[in-house]
Amino acid sequence: MEARQLGELKIAFIGAGNMAEALINGLAESGIVAPERIHISDVNAARMDELAKRYGLKTHEENSAAARAADVCILAVKPQVLPEVLADTLPGISAESLIISIAAGIKTRRIEAILPAGQRVVRVMPNTPALVGMGMSAICGGARADDNDLELCELLVGTVGQTLRIDEEQMDALTALSGSGPAYQFYLLENMIKAGVAMGFDEGTARQLACATAEGAVRLMIESGLGADELRARVTSKGGTTAAAIAVLDENKVDESITAALLAARARSRELAQE
């Protein structure tokens, strides 16, 4: 899309939750879309007023009114209510509108079935680090979406982190690995902090140590280009403290539990697509 056309783009957010705000903030800070060209609708009027004051965007009581004012309609609602919300939004959607869904587990063909034939749909699976501009968002197109639609989506979602274009068949696995992935990291950190407190640190110090260690480990892996197994081996001296810890993890089959956990998340993503 040319710069002139991009500057004229109008976007509607159906839903005013945290992920919608993350994208709004990313768009505003990047300058890609001026706040006054962003429209939003939500059942929570107080939440819309809060975002309007913070970003200068335009609010609408009706979903269809927000969609009618925009070229791109971003469905930022929970998957359980998406069909109902989309039906309510439908009167305002034009044939030229690009529909972007960030509802987990809802396949593009299910969205297309509610929309008029030929409507262009792109599906996005972001994760919560998008709230601090470090998200990992997977993108796939529906039956009618073309490369221009995917490139536009990558540009918009790329304001809050990295993007990766994948086949929709991979979306459930992506949801398990990346979409839900931050929770696994928080689970580990939560329990590292608890262990730190049990060993005598105050909670603030334990938190600082655990967070800095996790951040540093990830940065080392990214910048070194080395595999996680090799980096772990470099830290694990035979008969040392790390070896003692890894032995306990192995005895409790933590590696198998991690795989089982991700498979369960993938299975639930598939179930959501059928509900």
matplotlib code that plots the C-alpha trace (Angstrom):
import matplotlib.pyplot as plt

x = [0.0, 1.3, 2.1, -0.7, -3.2, -2.0, -2.3, -6.0, -6.7, -9.5, -9.6, -12.4, -11.9, -14.8, -14.0, -11.9, -9.9, -6.2, -5.2, -7.2, -5.5, -2.1, -2.7, -4.2, -1.1, 1.2, -0.5, -0.5, 3.2, 4.3, 2.4, 1.0, -2.6, -3.6, -5.7, -8.6, -8.8, -9.4, -12.9, -14.0, -17.1, -17.6, -20.4, -18.5, -19.0, -16.7, -13.9, -14.4, -14.4, -11.1, -9.5, -11.0, -9.4, -6.1, -5.7, -8.1, -10.0, -13.7, -16.2, -19.5, -22.3, -23.1, -20.6, -22.1, -21.5, -17.8, -17.4, -19.2, -16.7, -13.6, -11.7, -10.3, -12.4, -10.5, -12.6, -11.0, -13.5, -13.5, -14.1, -17.2, -19.0, -17.5, -20.4, -22.9, -20.8, -20.0, -23.7, -24.3, -21.5, -22.5, -24.8, -21.8, -19.4, -18.9, -17.8, -14.4, -13.7, -10.8, -11.8, -9.1, -9.9, -7.8, -10.2, -8.4, -9.4, -12.0, -11.1, -11.4, -14.0, -16.3, -16.0, -16.5, -19.7, -21.3, -20.1, -21.2, -19.5, -16.2, -15.4, -11.6, -10.6, -7.3, -6.8, -4.2, -3.0, -1.1, 0.3, 0.3, 3.9, 2.2, 1.2, 4.8, 5.6, 7.3, 4.5, 4.7, 1.8, 1.0, -1.0, -2.9, -5.3, -8.8, -10.0, -10.3, -7.4, -4.5, -0.8, -1.7, -4.2, -1.6, 1.1, -1.2, -2.1, 1.6, 2.3, -0.5, 0.2, 4.0, 3.6, 3.5, 6.2, 7.2, 4.9, 5.0, 2.9, 1.8, -0.8, -4.0, -3.5, -0.6, -2.7, -3.7, -0.1, 1.0, -1.6, -0.2, 3.4, 3.3, -0.2, -0.4, 3.4, 3.8, 1.8, 4.3, 7.1, 5.2, 4.5, 8.2, 9.0, 6.3, 7.7, 11.4, 10.3, 8.5, 11.7, 13.8, 11.6, 11.8, 15.6, 15.6, 15.3, 12.6, 10.0, 11.3, 14.8, 13.7, 11.6, 14.5, 16.8, 14.3, 13.2, 16.8, 17.9, 15.0, 15.5, 19.3, 18.9, 16.5, 18.7, 21.8, 20.0, 18.8, 22.1, 24.3, 22.2, 23.0, 20.4, 18.8, 20.2, 23.8, 23.4, 22.0, 24.9, 27.4, 25.9, 25.6, 29.0, 29.2, 28.6, 27.7, 24.7, 23.0, 23.4, 21.7, 18.7, 18.4, 18.5, 15.4, 13.6, 14.4, 13.4, 10.0, 9.7, 9.3, 10.3, 7.5, 5.0, 5.9, 5.2, 1.9, 0.9, 1.4, -0.5, -3.4, -3.4, -3.4, -6.3, -8.3, -7.7, -9.1, -12.2, -12.8, -12.9, -15.8, -17.9]
y = [0.0, 3.4, 6.0, 8.2, 5.5, 4.3, 7.8, 7.8, 4.4, 4.2, 1.4, 0.1, -2.0, -4.0, -4.6, -2.4, -5.0, -5.0, -6.4, -3.8, -1.1, -2.6, -2.3, 1.2, 2.3, 0.7, 2.4, 5.7, 5.6, 4.4, 7.2, 4.7, 5.6, 8.9, 8.4, 10.4, 7.8, 5.0, 4.1, 1.7, 0.1, -1.9, -2.7, -1.0, 2.8, 3.8, 1.8, 3.5, 6.9, 6.0, 5.1, 8.2, 10.4, 8.6, 8.4, 10.8, 8.1, 8.1, 5.9, 4.4, 2.8, 0.4, -2.1, -1.5, 2.2, 1.7, -0.7, 1.6, 4.4, 2.2, 0.4, -2.2, -3.9, -5.6, -8.1, -7.9, -9.9, -13.3, -16.3, -17.3, -14.1, -13.6, -15.0, -12.8, -9.7, -10.3, -10.6, -7.3, -5.7, -7.0, -4.1, -1.7, -3.9, -3.0, -5.4, -3.5, -3.8, -6.0, -8.1, -8.9, -11.3, -11.8, -14.2, -17.4, -20.6, -19.2, -20.3, -17.9, -20.1, -19.8, -16.0, -16.0, -18.1, -15.2, -12.6, -11.9, -14.1, -12.8, -10.9, -10.7, -12.1, -12.3, -14.1, -13.1, -14.9, -12.3, -12.8, -10.6, -9.2, -7.1, -4.9, -3.8, -3.8, -7.3, -9.5, -12.5, -12.5, -15.2, -14.2, -16.3, -15.4, -16.6, -17.8, -14.3, -12.5, -11.7, -10.7, -7.0, -7.8, -9.9, -7.2, -4.6, -6.8, -7.4, -3.7, -2.9, -5.8, -5.3, -2.1, -4.2, -6.8, -9.5, -11.1, -14.5, -15.6, -19.3, -21.7, -21.8, -25.5, -24.5, -22.0, -24.4, -25.4, -21.8, -20.9, -23.6, -22.6, -18.8, -17.6, -19.3, -19.4, -16.3, -18.1, -20.9, -18.4, -16.7, -20.1, -20.8, -17.3, -17.5, -20.6, -19.5, -16.4, -18.6, -20.8, -17.7, -16.5, -19.9, -19.7, -16.4, -13.6, -11.0, -11.2, -8.0, -9.3, -12.8, -11.2, -9.1, -12.0, -14.3, -11.7, -10.6, -14.2, -15.0, -11.9, -12.5, -16.1, -15.3, -12.5, -14.8, -17.4, -14.9, -13.1, -16.2, -18.2, -21.3, -24.0, -24.1, -27.6, -26.4, -23.3, -25.5, -27.9, -25.0, -24.0, -27.5, -28.6, -32.3, -32.7, -29.0, -27.1, -26.8, -30.6, -31.2, -29.1, -30.6, -34.1, -33.3, -31.9, -35.0, -37.3, -35.6, -35.8, -32.1, -32.3, -34.7, -32.6, -29.5, -31.4, -32.8, -29.3, -27.8, -30.7, -30.0, -26.4, -27.3, -29.7, -27.0, -24.6, -27.2, -27.6, -23.9, -23.9, -26.4, -24.7]
z = [0.0, -1.0, 1.8, 0.6, 0.8, 4.1, 5.5, 4.5, 6.0, 8.6, 11.1, 13.3, 16.4, 17.5, 21.1, 23.5, 25.5, 26.3, 22.9, 21.1, 23.1, 22.5, 18.7, 19.0, 21.0, 18.5, 15.6, 17.3, 18.3, 14.9, 13.2, 10.6, 11.3, 13.0, 16.1, 14.7, 11.9, 14.5, 15.5, 18.3, 19.7, 22.8, 25.2, 28.0, 27.4, 30.3, 28.7, 25.3, 27.0, 28.6, 25.3, 23.6, 26.2, 26.1, 22.3, 20.7, 18.8, 17.9, 19.7, 18.6, 20.5, 17.7, 16.2, 12.7, 13.0, 13.8, 10.9, 8.5, 9.2, 8.4, 5.7, 8.0, 10.7, 13.5, 15.5, 19.0, 21.0, 22.8, 20.5, 22.4, 21.4, 18.0, 15.9, 17.7, 17.6, 13.9, 13.1, 14.9, 13.0, 9.6, 8.5, 8.6, 6.7, 3.0, 0.3, 0.2, 3.9, 5.1, 8.1, 10.6, 13.5, 16.6, 18.2, 19.2, 17.6, 15.2, 11.6, 8.7, 6.9, 10.0, 9.8, 6.0, 6.4, 8.3, 5.9, 2.3, -0.3, -1.4, 1.8, 2.5, 5.9, 7.7, 11.0, 13.5, 16.7, 18.9, 22.4, 25.4, 25.1, 22.4, 25.3, 25.6, 21.9, 22.0, 20.7, 18.4, 16.0, 13.4, 10.4, 7.8, 5.1, 4.3, 0.9, -0.6, 1.1, -1.2, -0.6, -0.3, 2.5, 4.3, 3.9, 5.3, 8.3, 8.9, 8.8, 11.3, 13.7, 13.3, 15.3, 18.4, 17.7, 15.3, 12.7, 11.0, 8.1, 8.4, 6.9, 8.8, 9.5, 11.7, 13.8, 16.5, 17.1, 17.0, 19.6, 21.9, 21.4, 21.1, 21.9, 25.2, 25.6, 27.8, 30.5, 30.6, 31.1, 33.8, 35.5, 35.6, 36.9, 39.5, 40.9, 40.7, 42.7, 45.3, 45.6, 46.0, 48.8, 50.4, 50.3, 52.2, 49.6, 49.9, 47.1, 45.3, 45.2, 44.1, 41.3, 40.1, 40.0, 38.2, 35.6, 34.8, 34.4, 32.1, 30.0, 29.8, 28.8, 26.0, 24.7, 24.8, 22.8, 20.2, 19.8, 19.9, 17.5, 19.5, 20.3, 23.7, 24.3, 23.7, 25.9, 28.7, 28.4, 28.6, 32.0, 33.3, 34.7, 35.6, 39.3, 39.7, 41.0, 37.7, 37.1, 40.5, 39.5, 36.0, 37.5, 39.6, 36.6, 34.6, 37.5, 37.5, 33.7, 33.3, 29.6, 29.0, 30.9, 28.8, 25.6, 27.1, 28.1, 24.6, 23.1, 25.4, 24.5, 20.8, 21.4, 23.2, 20.3, 17.9, 20.2, 20.3, 16.5, 16.7, 19.4]

ax = plt.figure().add_subplot(projection="3d")
ax.plot(x, y, z, "-o")
ax.set_aspect("equal")
plt.show()
